[in-house]
Amino acid sequence: MKQRSYRSEATLFIEQLKTQRPHLEQQQQQGRSIWWD
């Protein structure tokens, strides 16, 4: 029997957020590049 992997509420929230706002990750990367690259 295959066991279902546990996904926390935080993980589910982030997955839902990324689904609703697909451009969000790209904006995060652009913001990071301002400070760290």
Buried (B, 14 or more C-beta within 10 A) or exposed (E): EEEEEEEEEEEEEEEEEEEEEEEEEEEEEEEEEEEEE
